[in-house]
Amino acid sequence: MSATADSARERYLSKPRLRFPALSRLTPSGRPLVYLDSAATSLRPEEVIDAGCQFCRMHDGNPHRGLHMLSQEATEVLEETRQKVAEWIGAPGAKGVVFTRNTTAALNLVARGLEHSLQPGDEIVLTEMEHHANLVPWITLAKLKGLKLRYIPIDQNGELVLGTLEELIGPKTRVVSVTHISNVLGTINPVRDIARAAHRAGALMVVDAAQSVGHMPVRFGELGADLLAFSAHKCYGPTGLGVLVGKPEVLERLDPLETGGDMIEFVSYEEATWAPVPHRFEAGTPNAAAAAAFSRAIDFMEGFGLRAIEQHGRLVTSYALKRLPSIPGVRVLGPLDPDRRGALVSFVDPQVHPHDLATLLDQNGIAVRAGHHCAQPLHRRLGIPASTRASFGIYSEPADIDALVEGILEARKVFLR
């Protein structure tokens, strides 16, 4: 990279917080907002908000539905975004990019799309750290089809016990579906190693990348995945838009989860056939405004560089891993090495219940997540009912961690009165 390009990126990176309107708000307590819930939804920069609004103002037609100007412009926006996503994530062409509502919808599409090809006794391999979005669809399908679910265990550090792969993945395994980064533990899983084991057994490899895409460089082909799901709203983009990335030949094996308008090729009163991949999975009017906004979000992330975003997240995470354990009794969940985890830290304070802590922190303008984080089985596995999670974005700073620590100490005083 040239010195001029380096200088431009330095200016771009210098004040990222100013690009996020939500961070200019004062909370009801009159304090500045400290936003530590990016793993649930990242904030949106000004240009992403503007792109969605601009689409609604000027190009608000229905994609693929008309010959008039607005419909054609909407179609162009949607398909250009599809191509951009394919290039950004390393998908096997635009044909390998399916738009859904979110990660959950994408994973449900995969599970139910494979229903016809699975037989009683077939096995699905998951991990003990899965989000409900990558757990409940397989539980539901297992009950429906008589499948067996098997789980890769975690060790005391919150990392997968890879020595169990040979035992768990075998001739009856049809699907291996794992999270790339745990939304509770922060653990970065060795997806490539797991994918090799899955493919040796002839199984499909599915990856829940909701917590990794947008936070670190992720290339579909390099992971060894057959199918991968993520959400725009965790990547500085809008809600209401998810992505399922797949090898076209694997997508061809899936039945559509929803049927109706624009996903068909031929319909009579007696039968229907489906449109080619990826459109067969996109029944109904697509969220073209969200696609326009997400296109700008990709530009935003590329302006920083995903490696720089990852390094920034690691810096803030590393600081959190130093400060939080300094509070007597606080237990941090997951690996303590910041190089082995994503940009989030979940913890337990034995003196304050997570729900009480989140409420008191909110009164001080600090937004965190509290509860089981849609991972009830994992919390039971850890022997705790709930935890508090702080998660970070490009706008997060060490000062936010200082505010969090001060807020925890203040919350303790409330319960010691």
C-alpha positions as CSV (number, residue, x, y, z in Angstrom):
1,M,0.0,0.0,0.0
2,S,1.3,3.5,-0.9
3,A,2.2,6.2,1.6
4,T,-0.8,8.2,0.3
5,A,-3.2,5.3,0.7
6,D,-1.8,4.7,4.2
7,S,-2.4,8.3,5.1
8,A,-5.9,8.2,3.8
9,R,-6.7,5.1,5.8
10,E,-5.2,6.7,8.9
11,R,-7.6,9.6,8.5
12,Y,-10.5,7.3,7.9
13,L,-9.7,5.3,11.1
14,S,-8.9,8.3,13.3
15,K,-12.4,9.1,14.5
16,P,-14.7,6.2,13.7
17,R,-17.1,7.0,16.6
18,L,-18.1,10.2,14.9
19,R,-19.6,8.2,12.0
20,F,-22.2,6.6,14.2
21,P,-25.2,8.9,15.1
22,A,-26.4,6.7,17.9
23,L,-23.2,7.4,19.9
24,S,-24.1,11.1,19.9
25,R,-27.2,10.5,22.0
26,L,-27.4,11.1,25.7
27,T,-29.1,8.4,27.7
28,P,-32.1,9.2,30.0
29,S,-29.6,9.6,32.9
30,G,-28.0,12.4,30.9
31,R,-24.8,10.4,30.3
32,P,-23.2,9.5,26.9
33,L,-24.1,6.2,25.5
34,V,-21.5,3.4,26.1
35,Y,-22.6,0.7,23.6
36,L,-21.3,-2.8,24.5
37,D,-23.8,-4.9,22.7
38,S,-22.4,-5.2,19.2
39,A,-22.7,-9.0,19.1
40,A,-26.4,-8.6,19.2
41,T,-26.5,-5.7,16.7
42,S,-23.8,-3.4,15.6
43,L,-24.5,0.3,15.3
44,R,-24.9,1.8,11.8
45,P,-22.7,4.5,10.4
46,E,-24.2,7.6,8.8
47,E,-23.5,6.5,5.2
48,V,-25.3,3.1,5.7
49,I,-28.4,4.8,7.1
50,D,-28.3,7.3,4.2
51,A,-28.0,4.5,1.6
52,G,-31.2,2.8,2.9
53,C,-33.1,6.1,3.0
54,Q,-31.9,7.1,-0.5
55,F,-33.2,3.8,-1.9
56,C,-36.6,4.4,-0.3
57,R,-36.7,8.0,-1.6
58,M,-35.6,7.4,-5.2
59,H,-35.7,3.7,-6.2
60,D,-38.5,2.2,-4.2
61,G,-39.7,-0.3,-6.7
62,N,-40.3,-4.1,-6.3
63,P,-37.3,-6.0,-7.7
64,H,-37.9,-8.6,-10.4
65,R,-41.5,-7.6,-10.6
66,G,-41.9,-5.0,-13.3
67,L,-40.5,-3.4,-16.5
68,H,-40.8,0.1,-15.3
69,M,-37.9,2.3,-14.1
70,L,-38.3,1.9,-10.3
71,S,-38.6,-1.9,-10.5
72,Q,-35.6,-2.1,-12.8
73,E,-33.5,0.1,-10.5
74,A,-34.5,-1.9,-7.5
75,T,-33.5,-5.1,-9.3
76,E,-30.2,-3.6,-10.2
77,V,-29.5,-2.6,-6.6
78,L,-30.4,-6.0,-5.3
79,E,-28.3,-7.9,-7.8
80,E,-25.3,-5.6,-7.6
81,T,-25.3,-6.1,-3.8
82,R,-25.5,-9.9,-4.4
83,Q,-22.4,-9.7,-6.6
84,K,-20.6,-7.4,-4.1
85,V,-21.3,-9.9,-1.2
86,A,-20.0,-12.8,-3.3
87,E,-16.8,-11.0,-4.0
88,W,-16.4,-9.7,-0.4
89,I,-17.0,-13.1,1.2
90,G,-15.3,-15.2,-1.4
91,A,-18.5,-17.0,-2.5
92,P,-18.4,-19.1,-5.7
93,G,-20.1,-16.4,-7.7
94,A,-23.4,-14.5,-7.2
95,K,-25.2,-17.8,-7.7
96,G,-23.9,-18.9,-4.4
97,V,-25.4,-16.0,-2.4
98,V,-29.0,-16.3,-1.1
99,F,-30.7,-13.4,0.7
100,T,-32.7,-14.3,3.8
101,R,-34.1,-12.4,6.7
102,N,-31.2,-13.1,9.0
103,T,-28.8,-15.9,10.1
104,T,-31.6,-17.8,11.9
105,A,-33.7,-17.9,8.7
106,A,-30.7,-19.1,6.7
107,L,-29.9,-21.9,9.1
108,N,-33.6,-23.0,9.1
109,L,-33.5,-23.0,5.3
110,V,-30.5,-25.4,5.5
111,A,-32.0,-27.7,8.0
112,R,-35.5,-28.0,6.4
113,G,-34.0,-27.9,3.0
114,L,-32.1,-31.1,3.7
115,E,-35.2,-32.9,5.2
116,H,-35.9,-34.9,2.1
117,S,-32.4,-36.3,1.9
118,L,-32.1,-37.5,5.5
119,Q,-33.2,-40.9,6.9
120,P,-33.9,-42.3,10.4
121,G,-30.6,-43.1,12.1
122,D,-28.6,-40.4,10.2
123,E,-26.4,-38.3,12.4
124,I,-26.0,-34.5,12.8
125,V,-22.8,-33.3,14.6
126,L,-23.0,-29.9,16.5
127,T,-21.0,-28.4,19.3
128,E,-21.9,-27.7,23.0
129,M,-21.5,-24.0,22.4
130,E,-24.2,-23.5,19.6
131,H,-26.6,-20.6,19.5
132,H,-30.2,-21.7,19.4
133,A,-30.3,-20.6,15.8
134,N,-27.9,-23.5,15.0
135,L,-29.4,-25.8,17.5
136,V,-33.2,-25.7,17.5
137,P,-33.6,-26.3,13.7
138,W,-31.6,-29.5,14.0
139,I,-33.4,-30.6,17.2
140,T,-36.7,-30.1,15.4
141,L,-35.5,-31.9,12.3
142,A,-34.1,-34.8,14.4
143,K,-37.5,-35.3,16.1
144,L,-39.3,-35.2,12.8
145,K,-37.0,-37.6,10.9
146,G,-35.6,-39.8,13.7
147,L,-32.1,-38.4,13.5
148,K,-29.3,-38.6,16.1
149,L,-27.6,-35.5,17.3
150,R,-24.0,-35.7,18.5
151,Y,-22.1,-32.9,20.2
152,I,-18.4,-31.9,20.1
153,P,-17.7,-31.2,23.8
154,I,-15.9,-28.1,25.2
155,D,-13.0,-28.2,27.7
156,Q,-12.6,-26.1,30.9
157,N,-11.2,-23.2,28.8
158,G,-14.3,-23.1,26.6
159,E,-12.6,-24.6,23.5
160,L,-13.6,-27.6,21.5
161,V,-12.1,-30.9,22.3
162,L,-10.9,-31.8,18.8
163,G,-9.7,-35.2,19.9
164,T,-13.3,-36.3,19.8
165,L,-13.8,-35.7,16.1
166,E,-12.8,-39.1,15.0
167,E,-15.3,-40.7,17.3
168,L,-18.1,-38.3,16.6
169,I,-17.9,-37.9,12.8
170,G,-18.3,-41.2,11.1
171,P,-20.1,-43.1,8.3
172,K,-23.6,-42.1,9.6
173,T,-22.7,-38.4,9.8
174,R,-24.6,-36.4,7.2
175,V,-24.1,-32.8,8.4
176,V,-21.6,-31.1,10.7
177,S,-22.9,-27.6,11.7
178,V,-20.8,-25.4,14.0
179,T,-20.4,-21.8,15.0
180,H,-17.3,-20.0,13.8
181,I,-17.2,-17.8,16.9
182,S,-19.2,-18.6,20.1
183,N,-21.6,-15.7,20.9
184,V,-21.0,-16.5,24.7
185,L,-17.5,-17.8,25.0
186,G,-15.9,-15.8,22.2
187,T,-14.0,-18.9,21.2
188,I,-12.8,-18.9,17.6
189,N,-13.3,-22.5,16.4
190,P,-10.9,-24.3,13.9
191,V,-13.5,-24.6,11.2
192,R,-11.1,-25.8,8.6
193,D,-10.0,-28.7,10.7
194,I,-13.6,-29.7,11.4
195,A,-14.5,-29.3,7.8
196,R,-11.7,-31.7,6.7
197,A,-13.1,-34.3,9.2
198,A,-16.6,-33.7,7.9
199,H,-15.6,-34.1,4.3
200,R,-13.6,-37.3,4.9
201,A,-16.9,-38.8,6.2
202,G,-18.8,-37.4,3.2
203,A,-20.8,-35.0,5.3
204,L,-21.8,-31.4,4.6
205,M,-20.1,-28.6,6.5
206,V,-22.4,-25.8,7.7
207,V,-21.0,-22.7,9.5
208,D,-22.8,-20.2,11.6
209,A,-20.6,-17.1,11.0
210,A,-22.9,-14.5,12.6
211,Q,-20.1,-13.5,15.0
212,S,-17.2,-13.6,12.7
213,V,-18.2,-12.0,9.4
214,G,-17.6,-8.3,9.6
215,H,-15.3,-8.7,12.6
216,M,-12.4,-10.5,10.9
217,P,-11.4,-11.6,7.4
218,V,-13.6,-14.5,6.4
219,R,-13.3,-16.2,3.0
220,F,-15.9,-18.9,2.3
221,G,-13.5,-21.1,0.3
222,E,-10.7,-21.0,2.8
223,L,-13.0,-22.2,5.6
224,G,-13.8,-25.4,3.8
225,A,-17.5,-24.7,4.3
226,D,-20.3,-26.0,2.0
227,L,-22.8,-23.6,3.5
228,L,-22.3,-20.4,5.6
229,A,-24.8,-18.0,7.2
230,F,-24.4,-14.5,8.6
231,S,-26.5,-11.3,9.2
232,A,-26.0,-7.8,7.8
233,H,-27.1,-6.2,11.1
234,K,-23.9,-7.6,12.8
235,C,-21.8,-6.1,10.1
236,Y,-22.7,-2.4,10.5
237,G,-25.6,-3.0,8.2
238,P,-29.4,-3.0,8.5
239,T,-31.7,-5.5,10.2
240,G,-33.9,-7.7,8.1
241,L,-31.2,-9.0,5.8
242,G,-29.3,-12.3,6.2
243,V,-27.1,-14.2,3.8
244,L,-26.7,-17.9,3.1
245,V,-23.5,-18.5,1.1
246,G,-23.3,-21.9,-0.5
247,K,-21.6,-24.0,-3.2
248,P,-24.1,-23.9,-6.0
249,E,-24.1,-27.7,-6.3
250,V,-24.9,-27.9,-2.6
251,L,-27.7,-25.3,-2.8
252,E,-29.2,-27.4,-5.6
253,R,-29.7,-30.2,-3.1
254,L,-31.9,-28.0,-0.8
255,D,-35.6,-27.8,-1.1
256,P,-37.0,-24.2,-0.6
257,L,-38.3,-23.5,2.9
258,E,-40.8,-20.9,1.6
259,T,-42.8,-21.0,-1.6
260,G,-44.8,-18.4,-3.5
261,G,-44.0,-15.4,-5.6
262,D,-40.9,-15.1,-7.7
263,M,-39.2,-18.3,-6.6
264,I,-41.0,-20.4,-9.3
265,E,-40.2,-21.4,-12.8
266,F,-43.6,-22.9,-13.8
267,V,-46.9,-23.1,-12.0
268,S,-50.1,-24.9,-13.1
269,Y,-53.2,-25.7,-11.0
270,E,-51.6,-29.1,-10.3
271,E,-47.9,-28.5,-9.9
272,A,-45.0,-26.1,-9.6
273,T,-41.3,-26.1,-10.4
274,W,-38.6,-23.9,-8.9
275,A,-36.5,-21.1,-10.3
276,P,-32.7,-21.6,-10.6
277,V,-30.5,-21.1,-7.5
278,P,-30.4,-18.7,-5.7
279,H,-33.8,-17.2,-6.6
280,R,-35.7,-20.4,-5.6
281,F,-35.0,-19.6,-2.0
282,E,-36.2,-16.0,-2.1
283,A,-40.0,-16.2,-2.1
284,G,-41.9,-12.9,-1.9
285,T,-40.6,-9.3,-2.1
286,P,-37.0,-9.0,-1.1
287,N,-35.7,-6.4,1.2
288,A,-34.0,-4.3,-1.5
289,A,-33.7,-1.2,0.8
290,A,-31.6,-3.3,3.2
291,A,-29.5,-4.6,0.3
292,A,-28.8,-1.0,-0.7
293,A,-27.7,-0.2,2.9
294,F,-25.6,-3.4,3.2
295,S,-23.8,-2.6,0.1
296,R,-22.6,0.6,1.7
297,A,-21.8,-1.2,4.9
298,I,-19.4,-3.4,2.9
299,D,-17.8,-0.3,1.5
300,F,-17.5,1.0,5.1
301,M,-15.8,-2.1,6.4
302,E,-13.5,-2.3,3.4
303,G,-12.5,1.3,4.0
304,F,-11.1,0.2,7.4
305,G,-9.9,-3.2,6.2
306,L,-11.2,-6.3,7.9
307,R,-7.7,-7.0,9.3
308,A,-7.7,-3.6,11.0
309,I,-11.2,-4.2,12.3
310,E,-10.1,-7.5,13.8
311,Q,-7.0,-6.0,15.3
312,H,-9.0,-3.2,16.9
313,G,-11.5,-5.7,18.3
314,R,-8.6,-7.7,19.8
315,L,-7.1,-4.6,21.4
316,V,-10.4,-3.8,23.2
317,T,-11.0,-7.4,24.1
318,S,-7.5,-7.7,25.5
319,Y,-8.1,-4.7,27.7
320,A,-11.4,-6.1,28.9
321,L,-9.7,-9.4,29.7
322,K,-7.3,-7.5,31.9
323,R,-9.8,-5.2,33.6
324,L,-12.7,-7.5,34.3
325,P,-10.8,-10.2,36.2
326,S,-9.3,-7.4,38.4
327,I,-12.8,-7.2,40.0
328,P,-12.7,-9.7,42.9
329,G,-14.9,-12.7,42.2
330,V,-15.7,-11.9,38.5
331,R,-15.4,-15.0,36.3
332,V,-14.7,-14.5,32.6
333,L,-16.1,-17.2,30.3
334,G,-14.1,-18.7,27.5
335,P,-10.4,-18.5,26.5
336,L,-8.3,-15.8,28.3
337,D,-6.0,-15.5,25.3
338,P,-7.3,-12.6,23.2
339,D,-5.8,-14.2,20.1
340,R,-8.1,-17.2,20.5
341,R,-11.4,-15.3,20.7
342,G,-13.6,-12.8,19.0
343,A,-14.5,-9.3,20.1
344,L,-16.7,-10.1,23.1
345,V,-16.4,-11.0,26.7
346,S,-19.1,-12.7,28.8
347,F,-18.7,-12.9,32.6
348,V,-20.4,-13.7,35.8
349,D,-20.4,-11.5,38.9
350,P,-21.3,-13.6,42.0
351,Q,-22.5,-10.5,43.8
352,V,-25.0,-9.2,41.2
353,H,-27.4,-11.2,39.0
354,P,-26.8,-10.5,35.3
355,H,-30.3,-9.0,34.8
356,D,-29.9,-6.7,37.8
357,L,-26.4,-5.7,36.6
358,A,-27.6,-4.9,33.1
359,T,-30.4,-2.8,34.5
360,L,-28.1,-0.8,36.8
361,L,-25.5,-0.4,34.0
362,D,-28.2,0.9,31.7
363,Q,-29.1,3.5,34.3
364,N,-25.5,4.7,33.9
365,G,-25.7,4.8,30.1
366,I,-23.9,1.4,29.6
367,A,-25.6,-1.1,27.2
368,V,-24.7,-4.8,27.7
369,R,-26.5,-8.1,27.1
370,A,-27.7,-10.2,30.0
371,G,-29.2,-13.6,30.1
372,H,-28.5,-16.9,28.4
373,H,-27.8,-15.2,25.0
374,C,-29.9,-17.8,23.2
375,A,-27.5,-20.5,24.4
376,Q,-29.4,-22.1,27.3
377,P,-27.7,-25.6,27.0
378,L,-24.2,-24.0,27.1
379,H,-25.0,-22.0,30.2
380,R,-26.3,-25.2,31.9
381,R,-23.1,-26.9,30.7
382,L,-21.1,-24.1,32.4
383,G,-23.2,-24.5,35.6
384,I,-24.7,-21.0,35.5
385,P,-28.2,-19.7,34.8
386,A,-27.1,-16.6,32.9
387,S,-24.1,-14.3,32.2
388,T,-23.4,-10.7,31.3
389,R,-21.8,-10.0,27.9
390,A,-19.9,-7.0,26.7
391,S,-19.2,-7.0,22.9
392,F,-17.3,-4.6,20.7
393,G,-17.3,-2.9,17.4
394,I,-15.0,-0.5,15.5
395,Y,-16.4,2.3,17.6
396,S,-15.5,0.7,21.0
397,E,-12.7,2.1,23.0
398,P,-10.7,1.1,26.2
399,A,-12.5,3.9,27.9
400,D,-15.8,2.0,27.4
401,I,-14.3,-0.9,29.4
402,D,-13.3,1.5,32.2
403,A,-16.9,2.7,32.3
404,L,-18.1,-0.9,32.5
405,V,-15.8,-1.7,35.3
406,E,-16.8,1.4,37.2
407,G,-20.5,0.6,36.6
408,I,-20.0,-3.0,38.0
409,L,-18.4,-1.6,41.1
410,E,-21.3,0.9,41.5
411,A,-23.8,-1.8,41.0
412,R,-22.2,-3.8,43.8
413,K,-22.6,-0.9,46.2
414,V,-26.4,-0.9,45.5
415,F,-26.6,-4.5,46.7
416,L,-24.3,-4.0,49.7
417,R,-26.4,-1.2,51.1
